[in-house]
């Protein structure tokens, strides 16, 4: 692997390890990420149960959607405890 590349792109490409963004744009991206995280944390246990049930009922569709690849990449990058609320969701 090239010293400036990292394998975080799930499509098989690589991103530079050091990425420079204009301050306001970086702030916008961080705010959007925080907003998405807050929204995810507000999902009720009942709704999370319905989401898990839908995944189980449509495993082939879910597997082909890229969602599972995305979840795996997020877990590798941030850890299970950040991606999932608790162990029962695995």
Steps between C-alpha positions, in 0.01 A plus 500: 500500500624846415594695817241768422210262437260322731248228422185663638314533171266197485502518119864394502662838441710696742476838664797711602589472868520876527211694359480877520166675484400863529407568864135584435450192283664273760279656769193434284598135452556450874166664580322275252667192649397607850144564381482155341634339818246683719221390265620140516511512880137618507374190321284314749565142606174406328611657172843336527318169546297563184816586308671177615187302411494653150870412446440141609195467274693634201853368555577450130382850416690652795818309410486624142431862593846590623359582843679210666829597335447853629427374852812284494711797387352721773563233766859462384550876507309598815436179697184304579403711800476809280309332217260299718332593826546163665621145441145367436499676164769274348 
